[in-house]
Amino acid sequence: MTDSVNELPPELRAFLHSCIESIEQVEVLILLRGSERSRTVGDIATALRLTPAGARRDLETLTARGLLDVHVGPELSYRYRPKSPDLGRYCDLLAECYVTARQDVFGYIAAKSRLAMKRFADAFNLRDRDPR
């Protein structure tokens, strides 16, 4: 990570580490946070140019983490509604940094993703069976 990424507030880095897996999830969260209405998977997919499957996965993840509320009707719809004041405060901080330091936010998430992929790949490295 670059030094500027390390300048993100520690509480934002902790929130991103624990609740956000991708840049797409940030964009879904920011879009819903700025909207007063519920949105369907199709709405989100169209607005952010995501596949419906990707939008659904991100919406379900953010809902499971207590950031969105889901309404069951003829079609599922999602609305920004953090389950706690602390989650709301972290989302506010994310929204602020999304405007003022977007590259730092995206850089942190990208670095976190690369590290997770490296750890996953390292788990499959075969050790030399003949230690000669």
QUIWOKA-V271766 format. One record per helix or strand. SS is the DSSP state (H for helix, E for strand). FROM is the first residue (numbers start at 1). LEN is the number of residues. If there is no record, write none. Layout:
[[SS FROM LEN] [SS FROM LEN]]
This chain:
[[H 3 4] [H 10 10] [H 23 11] [E 39 2] [H 41 8] [H 52 13] [E 68 4] [E 77 4] [H 85 16] [H 102 21]]
